[in-house]
Amino acid sequence: MIDTLTFEALPSCAQSCDALDEIPIAYVEVNAQGIITRANRAARVFHSAHEGDIVGISAFAFSPTEESEKDQNAFLAMMESGVDPPVTRRELFTGTGEYRIFELHRKLIRDEEGRPTGVRGLTVDITEAQNAHREARRAVQWLESVLESISEAVIVTDTLGFVRLVNSAAETLFGFQAAELIGGPIEVGLPILCLADAARNPLEFSMTLARPQITVATMRNRERQELKVEISTSPILDKETGATMGVVSVWRRAHCACPETA
């Protein structure tokens, strides 16, 4: 992402082609008809698949064929409105012979009376960032699908005890919707009334971070009814560093009552 102050600083260096060529991000200026009037070195490299200098050609020559006319109409509408366009993301054809995802930061060029005479813009390649985001999202969706396939109630928390994932079996067991628990402390959302082992210390979330725990307890469901459960918890460890990333807990109905409620 380009900082607004960095973009705003461009007019001061726009008088010098050498200064613009030092910017490691593609910078172009186009006139009111969409013809490129200035391009820095990064922009020329970016469009190196085009034969010759890109100055003097239409900026829409780099849009996908099926979107070229739409892009041109949007550009003309922007010039007519006189309103600076928002940051947008597009897939563009590059000098490497492939389409990549870019973030376009644009600002109108105005004359002394404030009328639009063209546009200057910065093009930032975010392909790798987008791909990483998609891969991360796929991993999360896969994990959610795995949790949904488990017939027992499963809840995942972070290292602070805040609920991050709740499967549908847990919703059924406790009567809560996942959204009612996610984001809140598990000890608040699912408070334990007592343990079956009266001599045991109260089960606190911090204990589950150290090692696996199994206990039988009484708690209340969403309808405030007592619910006896067996709770199996295990810390989630990073495979590479061994650092604790959170806790996964499995909850099952139990028949052993707490001494206080027997």
WOPE-V536395 format. One record per residue. RES is the residue in one small letter. PSI is psi in radians with two decimals (none if undefined). OMEGA is omega in whole degrees, -180 to 180 (NA if undefined). D_LAST is the distance of its C-alpha to the last C-alpha in whole Angstrom. Layout:
res=<RES RES>
psi=<PSI PSI>
omega=<OMEGA OMEGA>
d_last=<D_LAST D_LAST>
This chain:
res=<m i d t l t f e a l p s c a q s c d a l d e i p i a y v e v n a q g i i t r a n r a a r v f h s a h e g d i v g i s a f a f s p t e e s e k d q n a f l a m m e s g v d p p v t r r e l f t g t g e y r i f e l h r k l i r d e e g r p t g v r g l t v d i t e a q n a h r e a r r a v q w l e s v l e s i s e a v i v t d t l g f v r l v n s a a e t l f g f q a a e l i g g p i e v g l p i l c l a d a a r n p l e f s m t l a r p q i t v a t m r n r e r q e l k v e i s t s p i l d k e t g a t m g v v s v w r r a h c a c p e t a>
psi=<2.40 2.24 2.44 -0.69 -0.64 -0.77 -0.73 -0.42 -0.23 -0.68 -0.58 -0.47 -0.05 -0.26 -0.25 2.02 -0.60 -0.74 -0.71 -0.60 -0.33 -0.25 2.16 0.36 2.45 2.18 2.28 2.75 2.44 2.69 -3.03 -0.29 0.01 0.24 2.30 2.19 -0.28 2.47 2.32 3.12 -0.73 -0.64 -0.66 -0.69 -0.70 -0.69 0.56 -0.30 -0.34 2.27 2.24 -3.06 2.41 -0.26 2.27 -0.11 2.92 2.39 -0.37 -0.05 -0.31 -0.03 2.65 2.47 -0.76 -0.19 -0.08 -0.83 -0.70 -0.74 -0.70 -0.75 -0.67 -0.66 -0.82 -0.65 -0.64 -0.76 -0.65 -0.67 -0.55 0.30 2.27 2.33 2.69 2.92 2.32 2.84 2.35 2.78 2.09 2.66 2.27 3.06 -0.24 0.01 0.49 2.80 2.31 2.83 2.28 2.66 2.17 2.11 2.03 2.66 2.43 2.49 2.27 2.68 -3.05 -0.41 0.11 0.12 2.42 2.31 -0.05 -2.90 2.46 2.57 2.72 2.42 2.06 2.16 2.02 0.36 -0.88 -0.72 -0.72 -0.74 -0.71 -0.69 -0.74 -0.73 -0.72 -0.70 -0.68 -0.70 -0.73 -0.77 -0.67 -0.77 -0.74 -0.68 -0.70 -0.80 -0.68 -0.44 -0.21 2.25 -0.28 2.74 2.20 2.33 2.35 2.31 2.83 -3.03 -0.22 -0.05 0.15 2.33 2.28 -0.63 2.46 2.19 2.99 -0.49 -0.61 -0.66 -0.75 -0.75 -0.78 -0.32 -0.02 2.60 2.60 -0.69 -0.43 -0.39 -0.65 2.29 -0.25 2.85 2.36 -0.57 -0.34 -0.74 -0.63 1.23 2.46 2.26 -0.80 2.87 2.64 -0.59 1.72 -0.44 -0.18 2.57 2.68 2.46 1.99 2.65 -0.66 -0.51 -0.56 -0.28 -0.44 -0.72 2.89 2.53 2.51 2.22 2.79 2.30 2.90 2.37 -3.04 2.48 -3.01 -0.48 0.16 0.36 2.51 2.42 2.12 2.20 2.67 2.25 2.12 2.09 2.66 2.34 2.54 2.10 2.45 2.21 -0.54 -0.75 -0.34 0.02 2.54 2.20 -0.26 -2.82 2.38 2.36 2.45 2.29 2.27 2.63 2.43 2.85 0.00 2.12 2.70 2.57 -0.65 -0.42 0.06 none>
omega=<179 178 -178 -179 178 180 180 -179 -177 -179 -178 -179 -176 179 -176 177 180 180 179 -179 179 -180 -176 -180 -178 179 177 171 178 179 -175 178 179 179 -180 -179 179 178 179 -175 -179 179 180 177 -179 -178 -174 179 178 -178 177 -179 -180 176 180 178 -179 178 -177 178 -178 177 173 -175 -176 -178 -175 -178 179 179 -180 179 178 179 -179 177 178 178 -180 -177 -179 -179 178 -177 176 174 -180 177 -178 173 -175 177 -176 180 178 179 179 174 178 -177 -178 173 -176 176 -175 178 -179 170 -175 176 -176 179 177 -180 -179 177 -180 -178 171 -176 175 -179 -175 179 179 -176 -178 180 179 179 179 179 -180 179 179 179 177 180 179 180 178 179 179 179 178 -180 -179 -179 -180 -175 179 -178 180 177 179 179 174 -176 178 179 178 -176 -180 -179 179 179 -175 177 177 176 -180 -178 -174 -179 179 166 -179 -178 180 -178 -177 179 -180 178 -178 -179 176 -179 -178 -177 178 180 180 179 179 177 -174 -178 -176 177 178 179 178 -177 -178 179 -176 179 -174 -175 177 -179 173 180 175 -173 173 179 178 175 -176 180 179 177 179 -178 180 -174 168 -177 176 -179 177 177 177 -176 174 -176 -176 -174 -177 -179 178 -177 -179 -179 173 -179 177 -175 179 173 179 -179 179 -176 173 -180 -177 -174 -178 NA>
d_last=<61 64 64 66 68 69 70 72 74 75 78 79 80 81 85 84 84 84 81 79 80 77 74 72 71 73 75 77 79 80 83 82 83 80 83 82 84 83 80 79 79 76 76 79 77 75 77 79 79 82 85 87 86 83 85 87 84 82 78 77 79 75 73 72 75 72 71 75 76 73 73 76 75 72 75 77 75 74 77 78 75 75 72 70 68 65 64 63 62 65 66 69 72 73 75 73 74 70 68 66 63 65 64 67 67 70 72 75 79 80 84 85 85 81 82 80 82 80 77 76 73 71 69 66 65 61 61 59 57 56 56 53 51 51 50 47 46 47 44 42 42 42 39 37 38 37 33 34 34 31 28 25 24 27 27 30 31 34 34 33 30 31 30 33 32 30 30 30 27 25 26 25 21 21 23 26 29 30 33 30 29 32 33 31 28 25 23 24 24 21 19 16 13 11 12 10 12 12 15 17 19 18 19 23 25 28 26 26 30 31 29 27 23 20 17 13 12 11 14 15 18 21 20 18 15 12 13 11 14 16 19 22 25 28 31 34 37 41 43 46 45 41 40 37 37 33 30 29 25 24 21 19 16 13 11 9 6 6 5 6 4 0>
